[in-house]
Amino acid sequence: MNGSLRMGVVGLGMQGIGHLENIRAHPKAELTAICDINKELLEERAAAFDVAHCFADYHDLVACNEVDAVVIVLPDHLHREAAVAALQAGRHLLLEKPMALTVADAEAIAAAAEVSAGKFMLNLSNRWMPSFAAGKSRLESGALGIPRYIFSRMTNRIDVPTEKLPWLQNSHPAHWIGVHRLDIARWYVGREITRVRALHREGVMKERGFNTVDFYQATLEFEGGAVMSLEGSWILPTSYPSLVDSKFYCLCDKGVIDLDRFRSELSIAGPESFDLVTPLAGNVLGQPTGFTVDALRHFVDCCLDDRQPIVTAADGVALTKALCTIVASAERDGEVMKIR
Ligand SMILES: NC(=O)c1ccc[n+]([C@@H]2O[C@H](COP(=O)([O-])OP(=O)(O)OC[C@H]3O[C@@H](n4cnc5c(N)ncnc54)[C@H](O)[C@@H]3O)[C@@H](O)[C@H]2O)c1
């Protein structure tokens, strides 16, 4: 492996700051540039992370000679133009999930990745959670047989969409959070999704003035016959002890993989609160640690070693097709739809 990777980050919000911290902690990465349209935030992050090049326009960041790789951490609906600009400039690109909110946008990013001199990785960092990685290697050993039925729930507390991310009205809980578990399911099954039927319902979010659904439930069929039930919401009460609730169950011919967030968490009860603290990613004695760091390490290693990251643009396009079909089927009140 040669040298270090000079990295620029576009979008310095809730998720962007995690990338800044992870890059700063990585021995083979160097944070050389940042970009955000919010000038106050840009100045704040520049001072906190001691960054040489600061831009309000991502075109300037991708053109900067001090940047080998770009991390795009913009709101879900703004990924296409910035991703294509970075790839056309020949930069390596780590793009936050979801790849895009339309198939046309995802395909445009994949087409730019195909001809770019830069590597592309979609940041589906949950593949680096030890539990999901262990499930994958057990499946690959053949010990469990073939996945036949997968159930997955991934939900947020209501303060996530209503207080942290007003732009989520442009997205959908399937794109925003369901993408992680859909990716794990597709990775486990190793086949494409062919048919989808989904329902969603409105109410709580609309009453609060947010033009979005409360929850969805989708039934998906894979090539070869595996079936998945995927559900998600973002209306859990603020009393819920964690920002995220998740469950994942993969029934195979010869075994089962079963992951329950409540069985894998540290709980801390204070005088007025009860929190589940994730042991999967965080800060240990001043150092970022866990699956988000490991996903970044994989990207940096692939760029420096001239290898293809394991989450590809083709994965992103396939997932976008399935997620858009979930939304379309739900909008048609559960019509069964094929994925082409
Ligand atoms: N991998 C994960 O588990 C995970 C977790 C959270 C968020 N995300 C993804 O990360 C992305 C960002 O989410 P977030 O939570 O950080 O959102 P956020 O709203 O907190 O941050 C987005 C930032 O982008 C900036 N921005 C908006 N338009 C811009 C433009 N044209 N040029 C430059 N900056 C611009 C905003 O000012 C803001 O600071 C989303 O795609 C989200 O789905 C991924």
The ligand as an SDF file (V2000), in Angstrom:
LIG
                    3D

 44 48  0  0  0  0  0  0  0  0999 V2000
  -24.5640    5.5790    6.6220 N   0  0  0  0  0  0  0  0  0  0  0  0
  -25.4720    5.9460    7.5320 C   0  0  0  0  0  0  0  0  0  0  0  0
  -25.8500    5.1670    8.4010 O   0  0  0  0  0  0  0  0  0  0  0  0
  -26.0490    7.3280    7.5060 C   0  0  0  0  0  0  0  0  0  0  0  0
  -26.5210    7.9240    8.6840 C   0  0  0  0  0  0  0  0  0  0  0  0
  -27.0330    9.2250    8.6290 C   0  0  0  0  0  0  0  0  0  0  0  0
  -27.0960    9.8800    7.4060 C   0  0  0  0  0  0  0  0  0  0  0  0
  -26.6660    9.2690    6.2690 N   0  0  0  0  0  0  0  0  0  0  0  0
  -26.7700    9.9370    4.9640 C   0  0  0  0  0  0  0  0  0  0  0  0
  -25.8650   11.0320    4.9340 O   0  0  0  0  0  0  0  0  0  0  0  0
  -26.4210   12.0730    4.1250 C   0  0  0  0  0  0  0  0  0  0  0  0
  -26.4440   13.3670    4.9470 C   0  0  0  0  0  0  0  0  0  0  0  0
  -27.2570   13.1840    6.0670 O   0  0  0  0  0  0  0  0  0  0  0  0
  -27.0780   14.1080    7.3520 P   0  0  0  0  0  0  0  0  0  0  0  0
  -27.8000   13.4040    8.4080 O   0  0  0  0  0  0  0  0  0  0  0  0
  -25.6520   14.4530    7.5950 O   0  0  0  0  0  0  0  0  0  0  0  0
  -27.8530   15.4320    6.8640 O   0  0  0  0  0  0  0  0  0  0  0  0
  -27.6690   16.9260    7.4140 P   0  0  0  0  0  0  0  0  0  0  0  0
  -28.8630   17.6930    6.9500 O   0  0  0  0  0  0  0  0  0  0  0  0
  -27.3520   16.9080    8.8790 O   0  0  0  0  0  0  0  0  0  0  0  0
  -26.3770   17.4590    6.6590 O   0  0  0  0  0  0  0  0  0  0  0  0
  -26.3590   17.7820    5.2800 C   0  0  0  0  0  0  0  0  0  0  0  0
  -25.3940   18.9320    5.0800 C   0  0  0  0  0  0  0  0  0  0  0  0
  -25.3040   19.2090    3.6710 O   0  0  0  0  0  0  0  0  0  0  0  0
  -25.2380   20.6230    3.4950 C   0  0  0  0  0  0  0  0  0  0  0  0
  -25.6450   20.9530    2.1390 N   0  0  0  0  0  0  0  0  0  0  0  0
  -26.8980   20.9370    1.6060 C   0  0  0  0  0  0  0  0  0  0  0  0
  -26.8610   21.2560    0.2960 N   0  0  0  0  0  0  0  0  0  0  0  0
  -25.5510   21.4880   -0.0100 C   0  0  0  0  0  0  0  0  0  0  0  0
  -24.8670   21.8370   -1.2200 C   0  0  0  0  0  0  0  0  0  0  0  0
  -25.5090   22.0070   -2.3730 N   0  0  0  0  0  0  0  0  0  0  0  0
  -23.5300   21.9870   -1.1700 N   0  0  0  0  0  0  0  0  0  0  0  0
  -22.8450   21.8090   -0.0010 C   0  0  0  0  0  0  0  0  0  0  0  0
  -23.4420   21.4670    1.1720 N   0  0  0  0  0  0  0  0  0  0  0  0
  -24.7680   21.3070    1.1630 C   0  0  0  0  0  0  0  0  0  0  0  0
  -26.1670   21.1720    4.5780 C   0  0  0  0  0  0  0  0  0  0  0  0
  -25.8850   22.5440    4.8540 O   0  0  0  0  0  0  0  0  0  0  0  0
  -25.8670   20.2320    5.7460 C   0  0  0  0  0  0  0  0  0  0  0  0
  -24.8480   20.7540    6.5840 O   0  0  0  0  0  0  0  0  0  0  0  0
  -27.8130   11.5920    3.7000 C   0  0  0  0  0  0  0  0  0  0  0  0
  -27.7450   11.0350    2.4060 O   0  0  0  0  0  0  0  0  0  0  0  0
  -28.1460   10.5300    4.7160 C   0  0  0  0  0  0  0  0  0  0  0  0
  -29.0650    9.5440    4.2480 O   0  0  0  0  0  0  0  0  0  0  0  0
  -26.1170    8.0260    6.3070 C   0  0  0  0  0  0  0  0  0  0  0  0
  1  2  1  0
  2  3  2  0
  2  4  1  0
  4  5  1  0
  4 44  2  0
  5  6  2  0
  6  7  1  0
  7  8  2  0
  8  9  1  0
  8 44  1  0
  9 10  1  0
  9 42  1  0
 10 11  1  0
 11 12  1  0
 11 40  1  0
 12 13  1  0
 13 14  1  0
 14 15  2  0
 14 16  1  0
 14 17  1  0
 17 18  1  0
 18 19  2  0
 18 20  1  0
 18 21  1  0
 21 22  1  0
 22 23  1  0
 23 24  1  0
 23 38  1  0
 24 25  1  0
 25 26  1  0
 25 36  1  0
 26 27  1  0
 26 35  1  0
 27 28  2  0
 28 29  1  0
 29 30  1  0
 29 35  2  0
 30 31  1  0
 30 32  2  0
 32 33  1  0
 33 34  2  0
 34 35  1  0
 36 37  1  0
 36 38  1  0
 38 39  1  0
 40 41  1  0
 40 42  1  0
 42 43  1  0
M  CHG  2   8   1  16  -1
M  END
$$$$
